[in-house]
Amino acid sequence: MGIPEGIETVVGLVPGQGSYRRGCLDAFRQREDANVAEVFETIDTISTESLGRKVTPLVFGANAPEADELLTRDPDVLQLATFGVSVSIFRVLASRGVRPEILLGHSFGEFAALVCGGAYSLADGVRMLCHRGALLHGLAEDGVLGPPGGRMLSLSCNRERAGLVLDLLGEATLTVAVENGHGQTVVSGSSDAVGRLAGVAAALGIDTRVLTSPYPFHNRLLAGMGSLFAEKAAGLRQQPLEIPVFSPITGRFYRDSDRLAELLSAHLVQPVRFGSAIGQLSRGRAAIYLELGGGSALTSLVSQISSNATCLAPLRGGDADVRIRHVVDFLRGGRQDSEPVGFDADAADSVPTARRPAEVAKGTGTKLPEAVVRVESAEREDVLATLRGIFAEALEYPEEVFTGESELEADLGIDSLRQTELVTRLVTRFDLPSPAGGSLGARATVDSVVDLIVTELSRSSR
């Protein structure tokens, strides 16, 4: 079953490592949203039984730590918090009449995706993560990961180039763990080996970033815990899926006949092919991608991979409750008369389809909400907000750093090489022609870049 012309599928993207953002659920907590409360009450109950501590005190409140600090203090809590954010936002949206037709979990995000899809209860999903955390602790304590443990490193290059660098190094523990598209590949391995990789990559002009991950996932270093985890997870009740879940690790939809415990244990050593998964789901057709987690890491990747994607990131910043309302209004605009979704997990090309006019998502009938990552209007305020989000994510600066008068090179330290990278992201995001040269110039300011984009958008809309 393919996607009929003029129809778009809503794909819920569930992020994994590094997606946690402090305070992203505070607006819902403050108004005592029942969906968020229930999720974290369940997490607290089971984490108290399994870990001897609650998650809530380290997630909510003025003194809640950032992700990096939480990783150092308590990686188990960080993983449960990341899981809790995704399940909470899924439930908040569902309570307002919006549910994706497909769920896709990225790495660790597959656990939340399977819970949201109905394969496991919330409580069993939390138990599974607690089992997993205990086994990972055991590997680390036994020295299997090597001193001082393992790490994951993001490289700003495609999978092929990353593979060549690994061949050059010849480090036995290093492996390509995640393929995120043509511009980003993640490698995992022992901490010492990853450190050497970072040095070689820098010498080759490849930008790198250490991920917020407590272990070297998708690596044979974790092979020793696979059977133990499968045994633990097999004792949890697996249920039929209510929403199809696509795995970027297996490269297909999960089936009710699958033994999920065994597949999830194998995922510890198998690579994630996110870029390929998006290609399989879109197949050149238009689609709506909805990020079910903090920030916009996955929707940003999708916008670079698929030219037909409309990307929604409700927890990207600002008032989360307001942004959720915008997303709901946008998605429900053409869906009141939706027909049932058809799906057959055993059909190779089966993709569930939403009965929603494509022209609504393209902005011809409805104003795109502020949570849409890809801006398709010439509104200067929208362009500035999107540009700041792109720059902040790429450079790991707070968004408030990017004021209109800030000079890219003198004030922000963005040299011509990095400017070329950012120009590529802007061109892709706003669907603009590539400028000659690729960089913006030594004296370019944030305002001048916004003016350029607004001018080009206005010209293309005539």
Phi, psi and omega in degrees: 000122179261188179262120179298153180298139178083006181244140180240144177260137175265117182252120177274119180264124182250107184284165180240237185304136174085359183270349184293135177231122179302134174081003185292341178251007185302322182298323180283325178295318183294326178262016172056049176297126186295327181295312181293318181300315182295318180299311185282336172295318178295316179299316181298318182299312184283324178292329176295318178294318187270321186251345182080017180203158178268159179267323187308314182300335181264001180250320184250151177111162185297332184261012179297135183284158172288169184301316182298319179292320180295325177300317181289318184285317188198084182299331178295318179294321178301317181292319178294324178293318178298314176301314182297323178298313182296313180295322180298311182293323175302315182289324177299313180295317180298322180293342179254016172090014181239122174223135177296155174278335179224147171242139177226117179264136179263110178058241179306333180296346179295330179296312179294323179298319180290327175291314179296326179284348176100002182290330177225151173290161177303313182299317180290328175298318178294317178301319180300317180291324177293318175301314182299316180297319180296320179292322178295320175303318181297318178298316181297317182292330179280356178079013181296327183277356179079158180282137353259051181107195182242165181216170175230140185229129177270132178246137180274064178204171180280175185297322183295315181292321178300319179298322178295321179295319179295321177297321180297319182287319181069027179278124186296328186274346185280138177208153173288117185263324185218133173251110185257016183119186187290342186251001182208130176226140180249133179245143177235158179170189177295154183301317180298315181293320178296323177299318178293323177299317180300320179294317179294317180300318179300319180295332180269002179079022178261120178292143180228159176210128176286130183276155175281079183220131183279347184216163179275078185291159180059046184217144181297347175300336182264006183301331184294341182257358185302307183292326179294318179293318179301321179295316178296312184291333181296338179281354179266147187283119175269134184239161177298142179289137175266331176234132179300139178240122178263134180257121175283002176264311177279340180076024180204173173286144172292148176246152178296337179279351180293145169269092189299325180301319180288320180295316181294328177289322179292332181297339180299333183244351182267148182283156175265129178244073185294315180302316179295322180297317178297321177298319179296319183287322185276318181045041177081000182263163177288146177207159176249127180246125186244117182279120181257071182175179180289143177076201183218035184300313185284319179294328175296319177295317181299319182296337176274335184273317187241122180284346182261011186269140165252124189246131180243128180229084188294339180252027183287339182158173180074199181284107185299323181295319179294316181295322176299317179299320178297317180297315180298313179300318181296311184288328181276352182304324181241022190238006184297329182255033183300140172272161178301149179277133177262143182200136175223104185295341182271352177273127188302322184255018184288122176227120179301146181233138176266138178277081185221127181299131181295330184294337177293316181291336180273001171088007181280339180240345184220137177291128180295138180286166182294343180279355176288124183289317182271115182275130180236034175223168182260021178291120187300320182298319179294318180297315180300315181298318180291318178301315180298322178296318180295312181296317182298319181290318183291323187258353181060040172253154170297146182300328183294346178294330187272079175276162184303322185273356181298127175276134187301315185272310186291318185267324188253353177070027181267100183284178186298324179296314180290327177300319180300319177298316181291323177300318178300318179295318181294317180300316179294314184295319184262002178057055184248160173292146181288130179285152178295140177093318176092329179258168188259348177106153185296328185261006181296141176246168176301318179300319182293326177292317178299316180300319179298315181294316180300317180298315181293320178296319179296319180295318183287340182273352182285000000 
